[in-house]
Amino acid sequence: MKRRTICILLTIFSAHVFAQKSKPSDAAIKQTEKEIHSIMEQFDAIGIAVAVVKDQDIIYSNNFGYRNLETQEPLETSDIFRIASISKSFSATAVMQLVEQGKASLDDDLSELIGFKVRNPRFPNTIITLRMALSHTSSISDSEGYFNLDIINPNKNPDWASSYNDYEPGTDYEYCNLGFNMIGTIIERISGERFDKHIKKTILDPLRLYGGYNVNALDSNRFVTLYSYDPDTKKFTPSPSAYAPRSEEIANYTMGYSTPVFSPTGGMKISAIDLAKYMTMHMHFGSVVGTKIISEESAKIMQTPVAIEDGYGLALLKSSDLIDGVTLTGHTGSAYGLYSAMFFNPDEKYGFIVVTNGINIPPTDDVNTFQKAIITSLYTNLIHSK
């Protein structure tokens, strides 16, 4: 039996074990899939993977289109995507574990945690805390980049001050990838374990999920090709750098500093169905199917907005833009042509995963239009109608 076939069978078996007790009606599924095909046509989607959770059960999952446009290989349940910024929630979850263990506090000074001075030069007396970095309220900026720490380290870069915004830390919100690569570094420094291995040991393995931040530790045959759309040429172009192995950087790795190599801010690779199982843990405030990852208190802290106006907590945000009249909790991701969404209702205990490896967003629309269309269809047919 071929390796890819074995992987598919194991993933299907895992999904079955996770439970599908409340399968929607055939009519509901048929209507959902009709609508998804129509949305795919509207956005020229290459492939879409979806999963729907109710209580602790994956009640529906399916894959549409292709994992590779050139070879016309269909998207499979076992295929894994680089999910982009949803990855931030894995980093935040690991931080909450360390906080529960008494190894850190959300109000700790980032300078003391990361090993170099982290201060907005315009507000030198204002401490920048771990909580601020997790909620994008730190005043740290991506303006100078975020792929290494040298840019914000005063010991490495004389222009380090350019990595800060003009407002006082804790008083405003700006989404920041650099902050989460710094958080990944802090996780490494506190735990004493390399970031990718720590996430695998403390989150992925306990939940029995296949995935990770280290490309070299994963089966490349399962990677979904990601495609960027060029509106000028009206063509999709593969994005091979999404799964760049970074072998040289890892070989020369410095613990507690080289962490952005693994992109804690966006580098998680995982299947849609395993991401749904991870989401279910957060939907149930830290535990799922008898496995506790974080405490209920920690989970609720993550889901509570710090940046109130923007609805952003600790790597999880509140959104009322996906289903009319409904507020969901979760995160989105976008990179290399991929768009991902992980959103759930922690009160009514349902949630959705939507991942596409390439779409054409018309000038009159945006990615939210696409994600809203898919999630509204899943909600209307598979949750609300039940």
Beta strands, then each sheet from edge to edge (+ up, - down):
strand 1: 47-54
strand 2: 57-68
strand 3: 73-74
strand 4: 81-82
strand 5: 211-212
strand 6: 227-230
strand 7: 235-238
strand 8: 269-270
strand 9: 287-288
strand 10: 291-292
strand 11: 317-323
strand 12: 326-335
strand 13: 338-345
strand 14: 350-356
sheet 1: 3+ 2- 1+ 14- 13+ 12- 11+
sheet 2: 4+ 8- 5+
sheet 3: 6+ 7-
sheet 4: 9+ 10-
end
